[in-house]
Amino acid sequence: MAQVLEFKLPDLGEGLTEAEIVRWLVDVGDVVAIDQPVVEVETAKAMVEVPCPYAGVVTARFGEEGAELPVGAPLLTVAVGASESAPTGSGTSAGSRTAGTSGASGDESSGNVLVGYGTGAPAARRRRIRPTALSGAAYALASAPGDPSGGGHSFPEPVWDSAVESPAPDAVLGEEFAPAAPVGPAEPGREGPVAVISPLVRRLARENGVDLRQLHGSGPDGLILRADVEQAVRSLAGGAAPQQVAPTPVPTPSLAAAPASAPAAGTVVADVQRIPLRGVRGAVAEKLSRSRREIPDATCWVDADATELMAARRAMNAAGGPKISLLALFARICTAALARYPELNATVDLEAREIVRLPGVHLGFAAQTERGLVVPVVRDAHRRTAESLTEEFARLTETARRGRLTPADLTGGTFTLNNYGVFGVDGSTPIINHPEAAMLGVGRIVPKPWVHEGELAVRQVVQLSLTFDHRVCDGGTAGGFLRYVADCVENPAVLLRTL
């Protein structure tokens, strides 16, 4: 007899708490093998193919393409031991077990393919929310098939990434239906959990001081939607108390009193387009905002004559072998400069009030893709040659363009190199890639009039800019670092002293 197992969205690591379904790779009724990719999801950091730890027949899928699911939400169910002609169902059976539980035998589940599931994976700490006092849609989700007691699905606590965000007081519950801490007095007669499914809606309300208990949702069965919270925020901004959002919107020309039922994200109404900040774009926005909030940054810059560096690169490539990229030469210069000025290869531990100097250089570099700006990381860049750096830059860039970077490829950097010269600009003031301490920006290399050996000449000139965390060093150290980089650019023989 076939046993129906439920596979939940696993913890993808690096503090990610939700993912968007991009593309299903299997249909209901398909036969899957152990570790076969079944769905492609997009997290805030990468596009990931999620493998299934079971072999059997897919009996149900949960979530359409484009839907966002929290970690721990059901992805699909698999009938283990069923033949290819086994009948398919619409959900899990009452006796089904979840992925990673002790009920799966060794030949039915995989190893630790992703964090939090697979054979031998330690059980995640879970909190179960009682379904009492839940309204309509909330109760329907909490008592979905798979738990005969009606206790509902439980979700693992999120692993918060200190480089992205810190957990809010009520976020540590790790549950979509966790009661929100009221900002103001609770409305009489409204006790128990608030009918909110999306954790993003809770966060929006918490950050803007909106008491969810005072809102009547415009969604099915009173479900509170993002539009309801945005309406309440606009009301608060206008000096009024949060409005009781009615299901039927009241048309008004005033932007401050927009209808409760806002247009769908990404649609154009009256020449106004709303683009959701989620996925990679949302993660970049949050990280850059945090950098500006927490890091007292300063920028210094210098023009350098790159004529000799360009000549040295031509000579290297003319000697045969793999071509050396200009970015690899700048990376090699950066690692040599960081060896001289280790203060800039560091981070700040705010809780301990300490500057943490890091032993190795994991060099991030900015790469523009169709999905937005990403910063892949070259591990142990200080130990690589210019040829090795060129190969790794090419590999990571191609992987980024295909949207196949993993969270490990995008985290753990200690210093970032930003070549904005590819956009045809000379200078910039880079925003530090939190929690790093510095970023070097390289502008375009163009012919300019330059005084060389006492005479005016046309030389290849580049502008270099360094943005640094003023907590880890003073201007003298930052200036020394930048001057050393410029000296290596103007006279590559200077770099030979450190090789």
C-alpha positions as CSV (number, residue, x, y, z in Angstrom):
1,M,0.0,0.0,0.0
2,A,1.4,3.4,-1.0
3,Q,2.3,5.8,1.8
4,V,1.6,9.5,1.1
5,L,4.4,11.8,2.3
6,E,4.2,15.6,2.4
7,F,7.3,17.5,1.3
8,K,7.5,21.1,2.7
9,L,9.5,24.0,1.4
10,P,12.8,23.5,3.1
11,D,15.0,26.0,4.9
12,L,17.2,27.3,2.0
13,G,19.7,28.8,4.4
14,E,21.1,32.3,5.0
15,G,18.0,33.5,6.9
16,L,15.6,33.2,4.0
17,T,12.0,32.8,5.3
18,E,10.0,32.7,2.1
19,A,10.4,31.9,-1.6
20,E,8.4,32.5,-4.8
21,I,7.4,29.7,-7.1
22,V,8.9,30.4,-10.5
23,R,8.3,27.2,-12.3
24,W,7.0,23.7,-11.5
25,L,9.2,21.0,-12.9
26,V,6.7,18.1,-12.3
27,D,2.9,17.7,-12.7
28,V,0.5,15.7,-10.6
29,G,0.8,12.1,-11.6
30,D,4.5,12.3,-12.5
31,V,6.9,9.8,-11.1
32,V,9.8,11.4,-9.3
33,A,13.1,10.0,-8.1
34,I,15.1,10.8,-5.0
35,D,16.8,14.1,-5.2
36,Q,15.0,15.0,-8.5
37,P,14.3,18.8,-8.8
38,V,10.6,19.3,-8.6
39,V,10.2,23.1,-8.5
40,E,12.2,26.2,-9.2
41,V,11.9,28.9,-6.6
42,E,13.3,32.4,-6.4
43,T,14.5,33.6,-3.0
44,A,15.7,37.0,-2.0
45,K,19.2,35.9,-3.0
46,A,19.1,33.4,-5.8
47,M,17.1,31.1,-8.1
48,V,17.1,27.6,-6.6
49,E,15.9,24.2,-7.9
50,V,14.5,22.3,-5.0
51,P,15.0,18.5,-5.1
52,C,12.5,16.1,-3.5
53,P,13.8,13.7,-0.9
54,Y,11.3,11.0,-1.8
55,A,10.8,8.7,-4.8
56,G,7.2,8.0,-5.9
57,V,4.2,9.5,-7.6
58,V,3.3,13.2,-7.2
59,T,-0.3,13.3,-5.8
60,A,-0.7,17.1,-5.2
61,R,1.0,20.4,-5.7
62,F,0.5,23.4,-3.4
63,G,0.9,26.9,-4.8
64,E,0.7,28.3,-8.4
65,E,3.6,29.8,-10.3
66,G,4.2,33.3,-9.0
67,A,2.9,32.5,-5.5
68,E,5.1,33.2,-2.4
69,L,5.3,30.5,0.2
70,P,6.9,30.6,3.7
71,V,9.5,28.1,4.7
72,G,7.7,25.1,6.1
73,A,4.7,25.5,3.9
74,P,3.6,22.3,1.9
75,L,5.1,22.1,-1.6
76,L,3.8,18.7,-2.8
77,T,2.8,15.2,-1.7
78,V,4.3,12.0,-3.0
79,A,2.9,8.5,-2.8
80,V,5.9,6.4,-1.9
81,G,5.6,2.8,-3.1
82,A,3.0,3.6,-5.7
83,S,3.4,2.5,-9.3
84,E,3.3,4.9,-12.2
85,S,-0.3,4.2,-12.7
86,A,-1.2,5.0,-9.1
87,P,-4.3,7.2,-8.8
88,T,-3.7,10.9,-7.9
89,G,-5.4,12.8,-5.3
90,S,-5.9,16.4,-4.4
91,G,-4.1,16.6,-1.2
92,T,-2.4,14.6,1.5
93,S,-4.0,11.7,3.3
94,A,-4.7,11.6,6.9
95,G,-1.8,9.3,7.6
96,S,0.8,11.3,5.6
97,R,4.1,12.3,7.2
98,T,6.2,15.4,6.5
99,A,9.6,15.5,4.9
100,G,12.5,14.7,7.2
101,T,10.5,12.9,9.8
102,S,11.5,9.6,11.4
103,G,8.8,7.7,9.5
104,A,10.7,7.8,6.2
105,S,13.0,4.9,5.6
106,G,16.5,5.2,4.3
107,D,15.6,4.1,0.8
108,E,12.7,6.5,0.5
109,S,14.4,9.8,1.4
110,S,17.6,11.5,0.5
111,G,20.6,12.9,2.3
112,N,20.8,16.5,3.5
113,V,20.3,18.1,0.0
114,L,19.2,21.4,1.4
115,V,19.2,22.8,4.9
116,G,16.5,21.3,7.2
117,Y,15.4,18.2,5.4
118,G,16.7,14.8,4.2
119,T,17.8,11.7,5.9
120,G,19.2,12.3,9.3
121,A,18.4,16.0,9.4
122,P,17.8,17.2,12.9
123,A,14.2,18.1,13.5
124,A,13.5,21.8,13.4
125,R,12.0,23.4,16.4
126,R,8.3,24.1,15.8
127,R,5.5,25.9,17.4
128,R,1.9,24.7,16.7
129,I,-0.9,27.2,16.7
130,R,-4.3,26.1,17.9
131,P,-6.9,26.7,15.3
132,T,-9.5,28.0,17.7
133,A,-10.7,31.6,17.1
134,L,-9.4,31.7,13.6
135,S,-11.7,33.2,11.1
136,G,-12.7,31.9,7.6
137,A,-9.7,31.6,5.3
138,A,-7.2,31.5,8.2
139,Y,-8.9,28.4,9.7
140,A,-9.2,26.8,6.3
141,L,-5.4,27.0,5.9
142,A,-4.6,26.0,9.4
143,S,-6.8,22.8,9.2
144,A,-5.7,21.7,5.7
145,P,-5.6,18.0,5.1
146,G,-2.6,16.2,6.5
147,D,-3.4,16.6,10.2
148,P,-6.5,14.6,11.3
149,S,-6.6,16.5,14.6
150,G,-7.2,19.8,12.8
151,G,-4.1,21.2,14.4
152,G,-2.9,22.6,11.1
153,H,0.5,22.8,9.6
154,S,3.4,24.0,11.7
155,F,6.3,26.0,10.4
156,P,10.0,26.1,11.5
157,E,11.3,29.1,13.2
158,P,13.1,31.4,10.6
159,V,16.9,31.6,10.8
160,W,17.6,35.3,10.8
161,D,20.6,36.6,8.9
162,S,22.2,39.4,10.7
163,A,23.4,40.8,7.4
164,V,19.9,41.3,6.2
165,E,17.6,41.9,9.1
166,S,17.0,41.3,12.7
167,P,14.0,39.5,14.1
168,A,11.2,41.7,15.4
169,P,9.7,40.8,18.8
170,D,6.8,38.8,17.3
171,A,8.8,37.4,14.4
172,V,10.6,34.8,16.4
173,L,7.4,32.7,16.6
174,G,8.0,31.8,12.9
175,E,4.3,31.5,12.3
176,E,2.1,33.3,9.9
177,F,-0.7,33.3,12.4
178,A,1.3,34.4,15.4
179,P,-0.7,37.1,17.3
180,A,0.6,40.6,16.5
181,A,1.5,42.7,19.4
182,P,-1.1,45.5,19.5
183,V,0.3,49.0,19.1
184,G,-2.8,50.6,20.6
185,P,-5.8,49.4,22.6
186,A,-7.4,46.3,21.3
187,E,-10.8,46.7,19.8
188,P,-13.6,45.4,22.1
189,G,-14.8,42.0,21.0
190,R,-11.8,41.2,18.9
191,E,-9.7,38.7,20.8
192,G,-7.4,35.9,19.6
193,P,-5.2,35.8,16.5
194,V,-5.7,38.4,13.7
195,A,-6.7,37.1,10.3
196,V,-3.5,37.9,8.5
197,I,-1.8,35.3,6.2
198,S,1.2,37.2,4.9
199,P,4.2,37.9,7.2
200,L,4.9,40.9,4.9
201,V,1.6,42.4,5.9
202,R,2.5,42.0,9.6
203,R,5.8,43.6,9.1
204,L,4.4,46.5,7.2
205,A,1.9,47.1,10.0
206,R,4.5,46.8,12.7
207,E,6.9,49.2,11.0
208,N,4.2,51.8,10.6
209,G,2.5,51.5,14.0
210,V,-0.7,50.0,12.7
211,D,-2.8,47.9,15.1
212,L,-4.1,45.0,13.1
213,R,-6.8,44.3,15.7
214,Q,-8.4,47.6,14.7
215,L,-8.7,46.7,11.1
216,H,-11.5,44.9,9.2
217,G,-9.9,43.1,6.2
218,S,-11.3,43.5,2.7
219,G,-10.3,40.0,1.8
220,P,-12.3,36.8,2.0
221,D,-13.8,36.2,5.4
222,G,-12.3,39.4,6.7
223,L,-8.7,38.6,5.7
224,I,-6.4,41.6,6.2
225,L,-4.6,42.4,2.9
226,R,-1.6,44.7,2.2
227,A,-4.0,47.3,0.7
228,D,-5.8,47.5,4.1
229,V,-2.6,48.2,6.0
230,E,-1.5,50.8,3.4
231,Q,-4.9,52.5,3.7
232,A,-4.4,52.6,7.5
233,V,-0.9,54.0,7.1
234,R,-2.2,56.8,4.8
235,S,-4.8,57.6,7.4
236,L,-2.2,57.8,10.2
237,A,0.0,60.0,8.0
238,G,-2.9,62.4,7.6
239,G,-3.3,62.7,11.4
240,A,-6.4,60.5,11.7
241,A,-6.9,57.3,13.5
242,P,-6.7,54.1,11.5
243,Q,-9.9,53.7,9.6
244,Q,-12.1,50.6,9.8
245,V,-11.5,49.4,6.3
246,A,-14.7,48.4,4.6
247,P,-14.9,45.6,2.0
248,T,-16.4,48.1,-0.5
249,P,-14.0,50.8,-1.5
250,V,-15.1,54.4,-1.6
251,P,-13.8,56.3,-4.7
252,T,-12.0,59.5,-4.0
253,P,-9.6,61.7,-6.0
254,S,-7.4,62.2,-3.0
255,L,-4.2,60.2,-2.9
256,A,-4.1,60.4,0.9
257,A,-7.5,58.6,1.1
258,A,-7.0,56.0,-1.7
259,P,-9.5,53.1,-2.0
260,A,-9.1,50.2,0.4
261,S,-9.0,47.9,-2.6
262,A,-5.8,49.1,-4.3
263,P,-4.9,48.0,-7.8
264,A,-2.9,44.9,-8.2
265,A,0.9,45.2,-8.0
266,G,2.6,45.9,-11.3
267,T,-0.6,47.3,-13.0
268,V,-0.8,50.8,-14.4
269,V,-3.8,53.0,-13.2
270,A,-3.8,56.7,-13.9
271,D,-0.2,56.6,-15.1
272,V,1.0,55.2,-11.7
273,Q,2.8,51.9,-11.7
274,R,3.4,49.9,-8.6
275,I,6.3,47.4,-8.7
276,P,6.6,45.1,-5.7
277,L,10.0,45.2,-3.9
278,R,10.5,41.5,-3.4
279,G,13.0,38.8,-4.4
280,V,16.4,40.1,-5.4
281,R,15.2,43.7,-5.8
282,G,13.7,43.7,-2.3
283,A,16.8,42.2,-0.7
284,V,19.0,44.8,-2.4
285,A,16.7,47.6,-1.2
286,E,16.8,46.3,2.3
287,K,20.5,45.8,2.4
288,L,21.3,49.2,0.9
289,S,18.9,50.9,3.3
290,R,20.5,49.2,6.3
291,S,24.0,50.2,5.1
292,R,22.9,53.8,5.0
293,R,21.3,53.6,8.4
294,E,24.1,51.8,10.3
295,I,27.4,52.7,8.6
296,P,28.9,56.2,8.9
297,D,30.6,56.0,5.5
298,A,32.9,58.4,3.8
299,T,34.3,58.5,0.3
300,C,37.7,59.6,-1.1
301,W,38.8,59.4,-4.8
302,V,41.8,59.9,-7.0
303,D,42.5,60.0,-10.7
304,A,45.2,57.5,-11.9
305,D,47.1,57.1,-15.1
306,A,46.3,53.5,-16.1
307,T,48.4,53.6,-19.3
308,E,51.1,51.2,-17.9
309,L,48.5,48.8,-16.5
310,M,46.8,48.5,-19.8
311,A,50.2,47.9,-21.5
312,A,51.0,45.2,-18.9
313,R,47.8,43.5,-19.6
314,R,48.4,43.5,-23.3
315,A,51.8,42.0,-22.7
316,M,50.4,39.2,-20.5
317,N,47.8,38.3,-23.1
318,A,50.3,38.4,-25.9
319,A,52.5,35.9,-24.1
320,G,49.9,33.1,-24.7
321,G,47.6,31.2,-22.3
322,P,44.2,32.2,-21.0
323,K,43.4,35.9,-21.3
324,I,43.7,38.0,-18.2
325,S,40.7,40.4,-17.5
326,L,41.2,43.9,-16.4
327,L,38.9,43.2,-13.4
328,A,41.2,40.4,-12.3
329,L,44.1,42.8,-12.3
330,F,42.2,45.3,-10.1
331,A,41.2,42.4,-7.8
332,R,44.8,41.4,-7.5
333,I,45.8,44.9,-6.6
334,C,43.0,45.1,-4.0
335,T,44.1,41.9,-2.3
336,A,47.7,43.3,-2.1
337,A,46.4,46.6,-0.7
338,L,44.2,44.8,1.9
339,A,47.3,42.9,3.0
340,R,48.9,46.3,3.7
341,Y,45.8,47.8,5.2
342,P,43.9,45.0,7.0
343,E,41.7,47.6,8.7
344,L,39.5,47.7,5.6
345,N,39.0,43.9,5.5
346,A,36.8,43.9,8.6
347,T,33.3,44.3,10.0
348,V,31.8,45.9,13.0
349,D,30.1,43.9,15.8
350,L,27.6,46.4,17.2
351,E,26.5,44.1,20.1
352,A,30.1,43.5,21.3
353,R,31.2,47.0,20.3
354,E,34.2,45.4,18.5
355,I,35.9,45.7,15.1
356,V,36.4,42.3,13.7
357,R,39.4,42.0,11.3
358,L,39.0,39.0,9.0
359,P,41.9,36.7,8.1
360,G,41.0,36.1,4.4
361,V,39.7,38.2,1.5
362,H,36.4,37.0,0.1
363,L,36.1,39.5,-2.7
364,G,32.6,40.5,-3.9
365,F,32.1,42.1,-7.3
366,A,29.0,43.9,-8.5
367,A,27.3,42.2,-11.5
368,Q,24.3,43.6,-13.3
369,T,21.7,40.9,-14.5
370,E,18.2,40.9,-15.8
371,R,17.0,40.2,-12.3
372,G,18.8,43.2,-10.9
373,L,22.2,43.9,-9.2
374,V,23.9,40.9,-7.5
375,V,27.2,40.6,-5.8
376,P,28.8,37.2,-6.3
377,V,31.8,36.4,-4.0
378,V,35.2,35.0,-5.0
379,R,36.4,32.9,-2.1
380,D,40.0,33.3,-0.9
381,A,40.8,35.9,-3.5
382,H,44.1,36.7,-1.7
383,R,45.4,33.2,-2.6
384,R,44.5,33.3,-6.3
385,T,46.5,34.4,-9.3
386,A,45.3,36.8,-11.9
387,E,44.5,33.8,-14.2
388,S,42.5,32.1,-11.4
389,L,40.6,35.3,-10.6
390,T,39.8,35.7,-14.3
391,E,38.3,32.2,-14.5
392,E,36.3,32.6,-11.3
393,F,34.9,36.0,-12.4
394,A,33.8,34.5,-15.7
395,R,32.2,31.5,-14.0
396,L,30.2,33.5,-11.5
397,T,29.2,36.1,-14.0
398,E,27.8,33.5,-16.4
399,T,26.0,31.8,-13.5
400,A,24.5,35.1,-12.4
401,R,23.2,35.8,-15.9
402,R,21.5,32.4,-15.9
403,G,20.0,33.1,-12.5
404,R,21.6,30.1,-11.0
405,L,23.7,31.6,-8.2
406,T,23.3,29.9,-4.9
407,P,23.0,31.7,-1.5
408,A,26.5,30.5,-0.8
409,D,27.7,32.3,-4.0
410,L,26.2,35.6,-2.7
411,T,27.2,35.7,0.9
412,G,30.3,35.9,3.1
413,G,32.1,38.7,1.2
414,T,34.6,40.8,3.1
415,F,35.4,43.5,0.5
416,T,33.6,44.5,-2.7
417,L,35.0,45.7,-6.0
418,N,32.6,47.7,-8.2
419,N,33.5,48.3,-11.8
420,Y,30.9,50.9,-12.8
421,G,33.0,52.0,-15.7
422,V,31.2,49.4,-17.8
423,F,28.2,51.8,-17.7
424,G,30.3,54.5,-19.3
425,V,30.6,56.7,-16.1
426,D,33.7,58.1,-14.6
427,G,32.9,58.3,-10.9
428,S,30.5,57.3,-8.2
429,T,30.1,57.2,-4.4
430,P,29.4,53.5,-3.8
431,I,27.2,52.3,-0.9
432,I,29.0,49.8,1.2
433,N,27.8,46.2,0.9
434,H,26.7,45.7,4.6
435,P,28.2,44.3,6.8
436,E,31.6,44.9,5.0
437,A,33.8,47.9,5.8
438,A,34.7,49.2,2.4
439,M,34.1,49.2,-1.4
440,L,36.4,50.2,-4.2
441,G,34.8,51.7,-7.3
442,V,36.5,51.8,-10.7
443,G,35.3,54.2,-13.4
444,R,35.9,54.0,-17.1
445,I,39.4,54.2,-18.5
446,V,39.5,56.9,-21.2
447,P,42.1,59.0,-23.0
448,K,42.6,62.3,-21.3
449,P,45.2,65.1,-21.3
450,W,47.7,64.3,-18.5
451,V,51.1,65.7,-17.4
452,H,53.5,62.8,-17.9
453,E,57.2,63.3,-17.1
454,G,56.8,67.0,-17.1
455,E,55.1,67.2,-20.5
456,L,51.4,67.3,-21.5
457,A,50.4,64.0,-23.1
458,V,47.3,61.9,-23.8
459,R,47.1,59.1,-21.3
460,Q,44.6,56.4,-20.3
461,V,43.1,57.8,-17.1
462,V,40.8,56.2,-14.6
463,Q,39.0,57.5,-11.5
464,L,39.2,55.3,-8.4
465,S,36.8,55.9,-5.4
466,L,36.9,54.3,-2.0
467,T,33.9,54.3,0.3
468,F,34.8,53.2,3.8
469,D,33.3,52.7,7.2
470,H,34.7,55.5,9.3
471,R,34.4,53.4,12.5
472,V,37.0,50.9,11.3
473,C,39.7,53.5,10.3
474,D,40.4,57.2,9.8
475,G,41.0,59.1,6.6
476,G,44.7,58.5,6.8
477,T,44.3,54.7,6.5
478,A,41.7,55.0,3.8
479,G,43.8,57.5,1.9
480,G,46.9,55.2,2.2
481,F,44.9,52.2,0.8
482,L,43.6,54.2,-2.2
483,R,47.0,55.8,-2.9
484,Y,48.6,52.3,-2.9
485,V,46.0,51.1,-5.4
486,A,46.6,54.1,-7.6
487,D,50.4,53.6,-7.5
488,C,49.9,49.9,-8.6
489,V,47.7,51.1,-11.4
490,E,50.2,53.7,-12.6
491,N,53.2,51.5,-12.1
492,P,52.4,47.8,-12.0
493,A,55.9,47.0,-10.9
494,V,55.0,48.3,-7.5
495,L,52.7,45.2,-7.2
496,L,55.7,42.8,-7.7
497,R,57.0,43.8,-4.3
498,T,54.2,42.0,-2.6
499,L,54.0,38.9,-4.9
